Amino acid sequence: MTPSQHLTQKKKERVQSLTQQDLSGHPIKLREGFIFDTATGKPVDIRKPEEKVRQGYERILNEDYGYSYKQMDIEVFIQRGSKTKPKGEGDRADIVIYKSEDKSKRDQNRDVLGIVETKRPNREDGIRQLMSYISASSALWGVWTNEKEIEYLYHTETGEVKRNFVFQIPKQGESFEDIGKISKKNLKPAKILTILFRRILNTLYANTNISRREKLGNEMIRLLFCKIWDEMYDQHLPPKFKIGFKDNPEDVKNNIDELFKKVKDELVQDGVFDENEKILLDAKSVAYVVGELQQYSLMKTDKDVVGDAFEVFAESRFAGEKGEFFTPRPVVKTCVEIVNPQPQKKILDPACGSGGFLIYALEHVWNIMDENPRYRDSPELSSLKAQVAQKYFFGIDKEIDLVKIAKAYMAIVGDGRGGIVQQNSLHKAEEFWGRAKELFTVSNNNFKKFNAILTNPPFGSKIKVLKGEAGNFKLGHKWKRKTGKWIETKEAKDTEPQLLFIERCLEMLEDGGTLGIVLPETIFHGPSYGYILDFIRNGNNIRCIVDLSHNTFRPYNNAKTVLLVLDKEVTQQDKIVMAVAEQVGHDHIGRLIYRFDDEKQQFTDEIWDDTEIIRKELRDPLNQHNQNVFVVDIKDIKNGIYVPRYYWQKKIKGLEEEAKKRNLEFVQVKELIEKGIIKKFRGHGAPPSEYKGRGEIPYVRAADIVNWGVYKNPTAMIPYEIYESVKGKGVDLKPKDIIFVKEGSYRIGSVALISEFDTEILLNHHSIVFRVVNEENEYGIDPFYLLYLFSHELTQKQLFNKVLIDTTLPNIGNRWKELLLPVSKDRKERSKIAEKVREAFEQRWKFQSLITELSDKYGRLTT
């Protein structure tokens, strides 16, 4: 089979994989941007925000309420009055749930069980539309949601559609009368509560008697503690945290008030709640929250439930100002798994926030005790667990609200409240006071030592510690590089807190102890941060580094981070365990993200969280079949780069296999330069901003390199004199030069071919220039073929490994030299591709020439 025949066959297979059959048995081919609906298999446009909401709620109906996908249909016409079926999409319900899976039973007047609207109109308009659908059908209930908010409707026997009457819908096989008839043992864990909490927040914010988010957050924390308390005690009794069909919201609130009194009696003495503190939410709002949460067990759910809630209700405003970015549960669990804290070992989080690391570490230690013969056979196991929590778990945070929450949660799940205090961990030991001084310092004003420290310190360039205080730390000084070594100077500087936390954590860690800490990626490769990496490595053993998804702290923070685990004053091991998590369960705006089946072109039901795989593979890091975990020999670390994905061979090996199938050979860019086939030049630089839009020479940024061409933004034109002064002795561009974007937010790897109309442009320093200087070469590379090779999918896929993050700016640095270009082994194939590209550009340049002629003759064109 020739390469072209092979590609044709692959294309056929691809088309077949993107098709399903319609009701008549005919194949349906997906258009770009479309996927198959989860419930029905119908093509839907996933680019529409409302479609993402619908796909998400279909899963909720299936996973949380037990409705079969076969019971559901989408875009269902609902006949209202004498209207006939429209040709457009007017009166179509988003999701209809039928009583039966039998598609012959789809009469709207007999067989409809419920209707869901997920479009994003005005809330009141959406509710009115849903009410009209329910009135015109046999639906017993309805749900309106835009993901951010939700409302439930009830269809009475007399035909009235009521709002604010029910606060939940029945599960499959249940009636409304069954809602609230639940036992504590049958409560189930929630998958990810942040989504539910965010919806509760927005619904309360729009409808309750309390308008400030932070006050709503306090109310939510109180309700969550009531829920947790109710689950923990009186297991033989039905839950009090519940609302049944036709239950009066006032009675529900009275039950919750009783629960809160019990919580207060336990926690008032610790200053978490005041004696006179009350739940201020109105009865309907309390009933709504109870209805949303009653089917779940918060005790069975991943443990930092309160942290999730506080993260959502405090929102990014609090987090951004304070630098407190709550650590997602998958990251916490992974850190605890690697550090592996043990019973009777002192554990500290010096930036404990709401207590996430401590909660998971405590659960981990308790699990060890359950399996260890020393503890498991003891009749006092419960008491021993409480003693471990009280004696060995410690936390510090400078925010009193977070300290209160961490103390309360530790108290409820197993005590340990006494070890959590308010204090600034970056203060000197002699400045600690009260309970913090007692717990964390010794008589000579030094810090006590801990066996393990797990933490995610506050980080951010906007919350620097001023040099007066930063000067107490080695990492709070300026460092200079001399004769290949970093030397600390005497000059203090304003310093990011995360850097000082590295030093403080090592200071509070005993020799042989283990530190697990989340840090910005730039520390692990940035040349200007080399002194910090040297400080980390000095005398310590880097045991494991986990490359975390860029979405990890989004939407609250854009920082790209890694998880570092090291052993203090332990000789560096020969091999470092590394892992890569491409996703940790949510996208850049906080929504659940699911794995995508490329063959079926459908999202699966599996949440895309690579840390689950990583935690399993960490048990055998040398296993050749591992997908996300691998080891790197210390001698193979290149150029001081400790970012795991740079060494992740999984993708590269896959690309090599694909290249082999396509009769391609990989040739490194560095080799083309060394053989004198191409040359590389730097970009020019940036003009003073005040000159932009005031001349005729285009200033070209990374964002202007699009579709193999150069976009000349009229608002960025500069005077010729400025062009000459900034360009200086920089490269004089020539036709057929190739521009390559090497850094920027989203266009790294984009390329453009310079035409005769583009030679006088000022090129931003975010781009570099490649020039073919020897077209008579063994690879058949001319400018057109080189452009094609840079754009090839096998080249572009390598960028994931090569692009690293400086603060928040991605860049490929000099790692572009390592890119492997997929050159065809077939000389005729190479010539054919180059010729096709050349023909395309000649047509483009002809068009460009006509437009230039038009502009010169009839007046300058600016768009």
N, C-alpha and C positions, 0 to 999 in steps of 0.2 A: 504494500500500500504506500503510495507516495504521500509526502507531507500534506499536499492540498487535499487528497482523498481522505486522509486521516482527519483533517480539520472539518471537512464536509460531514464525515460520519459523526464526529463529536457534536457538530451543530445539530444534526438530526436527533441525536440522543438528548441533547439539551432541550430541544423543542418538545420532544415527547415527555420529558420530565416536568415541563411547565404546563402540562395539559391535564385536564380531568374531563369526564364525560358529563354532558348535560342530561336532562331527563329523557331525551330521545336517543341517547347513546352516542351523540356526536361529540368530538373533542372540543374543549374550550381552551383557547390559548390566552395566556395572560398578557395584558399590555403593561408597559413600563409603569412602575409605581403601584401596581395592583398585587394583591395577594388573594388567596382563597379564604373566605370567611370560615372561622373556626367551627361554627355550628352547622352551616349548610353547605360549605364548599363552593359557594357562589363567588365570583370575582368581585372584590371591593377595593376601593381606592384608599390605601393605607396612608396616603399623604394628607388626607383630611383629618384634622384634629378630632372631629366627632367620631370618625371611624375607629380611632385608637381607643376612645372611650367605650364604644360598642364592643370591640373585641375583648376589652378588659372585663366588661360587665357580663358578657357571655360566660367567661370563666368563673366569675363569682356565682352566677346562677348554677353552674354545674358543680363547682368544687365546694361551695359553702352551703348551697341549698339542695343539692342532689338532683336537679332537673337534668334529664338527658338532653344532649344536643339534638337528638332526633325529635324532641318535643318542640324545638324552636324553629322559627322562620324569621326572615328579615325582610324589610321593605314590603310589608303586607298592606294591601289596600283595605281600608276599613270603610265600608259603605255607611254614610251618614245621611239620614233622611232620604230624599229622592235623587240624590246625586248619583250620576253614573260613574263608572270607573274611568279615571283620568288617564290621559296618554303620558303625562309627565310624572313627576315624583311627588306631587302635591300631598294628598291625604294618605300617606303611607307610614304605618307605625314602624319604628326602628327594629324592635324585637317583639315578637308575639310568642308566648308560651302556651302550647296547647295541652289539653288534658291527656291526650294519647299520642303515642309515636306514630300511629296509623295516619298516613298522609291523606287517606280518603275521608278522614274525619277532620275537616278544616273549615267547618261552617262557623262564621263569626258569631252567630246568634246562639250556638249551642256548645261549641268545642273550645272556645278561648278561655284559658285559665288566668292569664295575666298579660299585661302589656308594659313594655319598658321604652321610654323615650330617652335617647342619649345625645340628641342634637344640642347645639349651643345657642338657642335663641334666648331672648329675655326670659328669666325664670317664670314670671307670671304668664307670659305667652305660652311657654312650654307646658306649664301645668294646665292651662285652659285647653290646649290642644289634646293633651293626654286625657283629660276629663271627658272630652267629646268622644274620643275613641272608646273609652270604657263604657260610657252611656249607650253607645251604639253597638255594644257587643255583650257577650256573656262573661267578660272578664270579671273576676272577683276582686282583683287588686291591680294596682299600677305603681310603677316606679319612675320618677323623673330624676335624672342625674346628669351632671356635666363633668363628673369625676370629682370636681371640687366640692360640690354640694349634693344633697340628696333629699328627696321627699317621697313618702309613701301615701298612696290613696286607697280608700276602701269603698267598694261598691255594695251598698246595702240591698236587702231583699226587696225593698220598695223602689229600687232604681236610683236612689240618691247616691252621688259620689262625694265622699267626705274627705276633707283634709284635717290634719292634726287629730285624727281619731285612732289610727293605728301607728305604731312606731317600729314595725317590722313586718315582713311578709312570711307566710308559712313555707316550710320546706316541702319537698316532694312527698306526697302521701299524708301530709298534715293538713289540718284545718286551722282557721284562725284561733279556735278554742284551744288548740294544742300549744300555741305560742306561750312561752313562759312556764310550761309544765316540764321542767328540766331538773335533772339531778346533778349534783356536783361532780360525780364520777364520770358523767357522760359529756362534760364540757370538753371541747377540743382546742388544741393550740391554734393560734392565728399564725399565718405565714409571715406576713410583714405588716406590722401595725402602723408604721408611719403613713401608709396610704390611707388607712381607715382614720387615723388621727387627723390627717390633713383635711379629710372630708368633714369630720366632726367640727373641726375648727371653723371652716368656712361656713358651714350650716349654722353654727351657733353665732358666728360673727354677723350673719345676715338677719338672724331672727330672734336673738335673745335680748334680755334686759341689760346685758353687760356689753359694752362696745369696745373696751380696750383689750388688746390681745394678751398683755401680760396678766391682766386680771382673769381672763378666761383660762389662761395657763394655770393659775393658782387653783381655780375651781376644778379644772380637769385633774390636777394632781390629787386633790382631796377625793374626788370620785374614784380615781384609780386605787388609792389606798383602801377605800371602802370595798371595792371589788376584790382586791387581793386578800383583805381580812376575811371577807365572807367565804372565800374559797378555802382558807386555811383552817377555819374552825367549824365545829359542829357538822362534821362530814355526814352524819346520819340525817340531818335536816335538809329540806329543800333550800335553795338559795334565797336570800332576801334581796340580793341584787338582781331583780328580774321584774318584767312587766308582762302581764298576761292580757289576753283579749278583753277589752272593755274595762281593764283596771283603771281606776281613777288616778291621773297623774299626781294629785295631791297625796294619795295614799302611798304611791311609789316614793315620793319625796320624803314622806315620814319614815319609811323603812330605811332609806339612805341616811337620813339624819341620825337614826338610831345606830347604824353602823359607824358613822363618823364619830359619834360620842365614844364608842369603844376604841377606835383608833386614837383619838385624842388622849384618852385615859392612859394609854401606853406610852405616848410620845410627847406629851406636854412637858414632862420633866427634862427632856433633852432640848427644849427650846425649838422643836420643829413646828409645833402648833401652839397657839395661845389658848388659854382656858376658855375664852369667850368667842373663839373663832367659830364661824358657821359657814355652811354652804349657801351661797347667795343666789345661785342660779334659780330661775323660776321653775315651777313644777313641770311645765311642758318640756322645757329644755332638759331637765334631769331625766324625764321619761324618755326623751329622744336618745340621750347618751346611753341610758340603761338598755334600751332596745337594740342599739348598735353593738353593744359589748356583751350582752348576756349569754350568748351562745358560746363564747370563747372562754378558755381558761388562761388567765394571765400567768398563773404559776407553771403551766405546762409550756407556755410560749417562751422563746428565747428570753433570757432573764432580765435584760435591761429594758423592760417595758416602760418604766418611768423615764428613763433617759430618752427613749424614742418620743414619748409624749412631750417632754420638756423641749426637745429639739424642735419639734413642730410648732409648739405654742409659743416658745420664746422667739423663734424665727431668726433669720439671718441678721437682723438689726442688732440683737444682743450679741450674737456670736461674732459678728464682724467687728464690733467695737472692742470687744474684750479679747479677741483672738481665740475664743473657746469654740472649737469645731468638734461636735460630738462624733465619736468614732463609730462607724457602722459596725453592727454586730458581727458580720463575717470576718472583719479584720480583728476584732477583739478575740473571737474564738480561735482564730489562727495563731495569734500571738500567744495566747494561753497554752495552746497545744504545743508550741515549740519550746516555750520557756519551761513548761511542765512543773509548776510549783508543787511542793510537797507538804504533807502535814508537819506541823511543828517547825516550819521554816517561816521567818518573818518576811512578809510581802508588803510592798509599798507602791502606791501610785501618788507621786508628788504633784500631780495636776488632775485630781480624781474626777472632777466634774460631777456628774450625777451618779458615779460609782460603777460604770460599766465594766471596767477591767477587774475591779474587786469582786463584783457579783459573779462573773464568769470564773475567776480564779478560785473563789470559794466553792462554787459548784464542782469545779475540777478536783479540788482537794477532797471534798466530800465523796466524790465518786471513787477516788483512790481508797479512802477509808472503808467504803462499802465492800471493796474487793480484798483488802489487806487483812489477813487472819489476825493481825495484832488488834484490829479494831472491830471487825465485822461481827465477831462472836460475843462481843461485850454486851451485856444487858443495858449498859449505860451509853450505847452508841449515840443516841440523840443528844445526850448531855455532853459527850466528848466533842461532837460536831460544834455545839454552841461554844464550848471552851476554845476550840481552834479559831472560830470567828472572832471571839473576844480578845484572845491573846496574841494572834499572829497577823491580823489584817489591819493595815493602816492607810490612811488617805489624807492628803492636804489639798486644799483649794482656797484661793483668795476670795472667791465669791460666796458670801454667806448663804444666798438662796440655793446654790448648788450643794453646799455643805449640808444644809438641812435636808435636802432631797436624798442625798447619798446616805446620811445617817438614818433617815426614816426607812429607806428601802432595805438597808443592811439589817436594821432592827427587825423588820417584818419577815424577811426571808431566813434569818438565822442569827441575828444579833451582829456584833462587830461595830455597833454604832460608836462605842467609846474610843475607837482608834481613828476616827475621822474628825479633823479640826480645821478651823479657818486660820490660814496663815499664808504669807507669800513665800513660796519655796525658794525664791531667788534671794531672799534676805540672808544676811550672815547669821550663823547659829546664835551669836550673842544678842541678836535682835528678836529672836523668837521669845514669846511670852506665854504665860498661863499654861494651859493644857498642852499646847504645842511644844513649849520648852521642856515640859516634863517627859513627853513622849519621844522627842526627836533629838535632844541634845544631851551631852554629858557635861560633867562639872567644869571641864577645861574649855568650854565653849567650842567644842567640836561636835560634829553630827554623829549620831548613832549609826550603826551599820545594819544593812538589811541583806537577806539572802537573795531576794529577787525583787526587781523593780519592773513594773509594766506601766507604760504611760504613753499618752499622746499629748505632748506639751502644746501650749498656745503657740501659734506661729503666724508670722505676717510682718511685712516690712513697715506697716503703718503703726505698729505698737511697740516700737523699739524701746529697750531699756536704756535710759540715758547714761552717758559715760561715767558720771559720778558714781553710780551703782554698778554699772557693767565693769568698771575698772577693778572690782573685787575678784574678777575671773580672768584666767589666762586668755580665754576665748573672747573676752571683752576688750582686748587690746588689738592694735594693728600688728600684722605679721608681714615680714618681708622675706623674699626668697633670695638666698645667697649661696653660691657654689652648690646649687642643687638641693639645698635644705631650707626649710621654713624656720625663720627665727622670730621669736616674740619680741616686740619692741616695748618700750615703757609708755607709749602713747595709747591711752584709753580711747574708745570710740562708742558712739551710740550703736547698740547691737540688738539684733533680732532675738527674742526670748528663747526660741527653740535651740539656738546655739549655746546659750548659757545653761539651758536645761541638760544638755549633754554632759557638761562638766559637773553640774550639781548631782546628777544621777550617779555618775561614776564615783563622786565623792561620798555619797551615801550608801554605796554598794560595797559589801565585803569582798575581799580577795577570794576569787573562785566563784563569786556570785554571778547571776545572770541578769542582763538588762534586755528588755524588749521595748523598743521605742519607735514611734512613727516620726519620720523626718522627711523634709523636702528632697526630691530626687536630685536637685542641682548639687547638693553636698557630695554626691557619689560620682560626679564626673566633671563638674565645673572647675576649670583651672584656677580661678580666683578663690575657690573654696578648698584648695588642696591642703592648706594648713589644718583645716577642721578634720578632714579625712585622716591626715597624719596623726592628729591628736586622738582620734577614735581608735586607730590601729595600734598606737604606741603601747606595747606590752600586753595587748588584749587579743582575744581570739574572736574573729568574726565567724560566728557559727553558721548563720543563715541570713539571707536577704530575700525578701519577697517584694516583687515589683507589683505595685498596686495600680489598678485602673485609674485613668485620669478622671473618671466620674466618681471616684470614691467619696470625695467631700463636696461634690456638686449636689445641689445648686448653691450651697452656702459659701463655697470657696473653690477657686479654680486651681489650687495648688496640686501639682503632681507629686505623689509621695511614694516612699518605700517603707517597709517594715524591716528594721534591723534588730537582730538578736546577737548579742556578744557576751562572752565570758570574761570577767575582769581578771587581769594579771594571770592569764593562762596563755601558754605558747600557741601561736597561730597554727591551726591544723593545716594539713597539706591541701585539703579540698574544702571549698566553701559550698554549702548547699544553697541553691538558688531556685526561685520559683517565679512564675509570671501569672498574674491574674488579669486577664484582658477585661473582665467585668466582675463586679461584686454584687450584682442583683438589681441595680437601678441605673437609669439613664441620666443624662445631664440635667434634667429638671426634676429628678426624684421619682419618676414612675418606674414600676416594675419592668424589667426587661427580660424577654424570653429568648431562648435559643431558637435559631432559625434553621429550618431544614432546606438546604440549597436545592436539593433534588425536587422536593415537592413544592418549593416556593411557599412554604407555610411556616408560621410560628408554631413551635411546639408548646406543650404545657409545662416544660421545664424552665424554671427561672435560671437565667444565665448568671451563675455565681461560681466562678472558677475556684474560689477558696474551698469549696466542698471537695473538689478533686484534689486540691493541694494538700488538705489535711490528711486525706487517705494516702497520697503518694509520699508524704513526708516520712511514713513508717518504713519505706524502702527507697530512699532517694537515689540509689544506684541502679534501680531497675530500668532496663533499657526500654521498657514499654511505657514508661511514664510519659504523660502528655505535657504536664505543666511544671514538674519538678525535675531538676537535674543537678549535677555537681560540676564545679569548675575548679580545675587545679590552680592553686595560687600562682604558679609560675606562668600560667596562661592569661593572667590579668594583663590587659593592654592599656597603655597610656593612662593609667590611674583610673580607669572606668570600672566601677563596681555596680553598674545598673544591670540587673539580670537579663532583661530582654536583648541586650546587646550580644549576649552569649547563647541565646535561645536558638538552638539548631533545628527545632521541630519544623518551623516554617521554611527555613532554608533547604532542609532535606526534601521537603515536599516539593519545593520549586525545582530542585535538581532532578527529581523524578519526573516532574511534568516536562521539563526541558528535554530530557532524554526521549520521552514519548513523542515529542514534536520534532525530533531530529535537530535539536538546537544544542550549541555548546556555550557555556558561560565564559565570557572574557571580562576581566576586571578593568575598570576605568584606569586604575593606576598603571596597568600594563600598557594601555594605549598611549599613555603619556610617556612612559619610559622607552617605548619603541619609536617615539617621535611621530606618531600618527596624529595625535591631537595636542593642543596646547590649552592651558587654562589661564584666565585673567580675572582679576578682581573687578567688582563693580566700582562705580565712581564715588558715590556718597550722596548726602542729602543737602539741598539748598536751604538757605534761611527761609523760614515759613512765610515771612512777609512778602517774598517775591513770587510766591505761587499765584498763578492766574494773571501774571503781569507781563507775559512775554509770548514767544512763539516756539520755544524749544520744549518738547515734552519731558517732564520728570516722571520716570517710570518706576513704580513700586512693585513689590511682590504681587499685590492684588491685581496689577495690570497685565500680568502674564496669563493670558487665557486663550484657549482654543488654538494653540500653536502660534499665536500672534501677540502683538503688542497693542494694548489699548492705550490711546493717547487722551488722557483725561483733560478736557479744556480748562478745568479749574486748577490744574497743576502745571500749566505752561509757565516757563521762566524766561527772563531775558537772556540773550546770547552771552552777554558779559558774565552773568552769574554761572551759566553753563561752563564757560571756559575756565573760570576761576576754581569751581568745585572739581571739575574733571581734571584740571592740571595736567600731569603727565600720565594720567590713566589711559587705558586702552582706547585707541581709535577703532570704533566698531566698523565692521565690514559686512557687506551682504553675505548671507549664509552662515554668519556666526550664530551660535545657539546660546540663548539665555537660559540659565538653570536657577530656580529659586532654591536657596539653601537654608532659609530660616523665615519664620512667619507663623501666623496662627493656623493656617489651613491650606496653603498652596505649596508647601515644600515638595519638590520634585516636578513641579510644573515647568514646561519648557516652551520656548518660542523661537522661531527662525527669523533672523533679521533680514529685512528686504532692503532694497536701495533707498526706500523712503524712511528707513528707521535708523540710519547710521548716525544721525545727529540727535541723539537722545541722551539725557542724563540718567544713568542707571543706578538705582538705589543699591547700597552696599549689602542688602539682603540677597542679592543675586550675584552669580558668577557667570563668566562667558567661556564657552568652549569653541575652539576653532580647529577644523580639520586642516592640517598642514601637509599631509601626505595622503592623497587619495589612492595612490598606487600601493595598496597594502594587502596583506594576506586575508583580511577579513571582509574585503569589499566595502569598507566603510567610507562613505562620502557624507556631506552634511545632511542629506535627506534621510539616509539610512540611520545615521547616528540619532537624529531627532526621533525617528520611529523606535529605536532601541531604548532610548531614555523613557519613552512613553509606554513601552510594552508592560502589560500587566505583571509579568514575572519580575521586571525591574521595580515597578511601583510597590509591589507587595513587600519588597525588602526594606522599605522605608520604616516599617514598624520597628524593626530591629535597630536601625541606624539613627533614627531621629530621637534625640534626648531633649529634656526640658531644662532651660535656665530660668529659674523662678517660675514664670508662667509662659515664657516664649519658647516654642519648639525650635530646634535647629539641628542640622545634620553635621555641623562643624566641618572637619576635614574627612569625615567618614564617607563622603561621596566617592572618595578614591576606592573604597571597598565594594562599591556597587558592581554587581555582576550583570553584564549585558548579554541577553540571549541571542547570540548570532547564529543564523542558520548555517548548517553545514553544507547546504546546497547552494553553489555559486549562482546558479540561474535564479533560484528563489530570492537571493539577496538583491540581485540586479532588478528583478521584477518589482520588488517592494520599493526599492529606491526610486525607480522610474515612476511608479504610481504616486508616490509622495511628491516627486518633482512636478509631475503634471498638475497635481492639485494646487501647488503653490504658484505655478505659472498662470493658472486661471485666476487665482486670488490676486496676484500682482498686476495682471491685466486690468482687473476690476479696480484695483487701487489706483492705477495710472489714470483711468478714466475719471475717477472721482477727484483726483488731484488736479487734472486738467480743468474739470468743471469748476473747482474751487478757485483756481488761478484766474479763470476767465470771467466768472460772474460774481465772485466775492467769497471771502473766506468762510468755510463751514466749521461750525464749532461743536457739532454732535455727530 
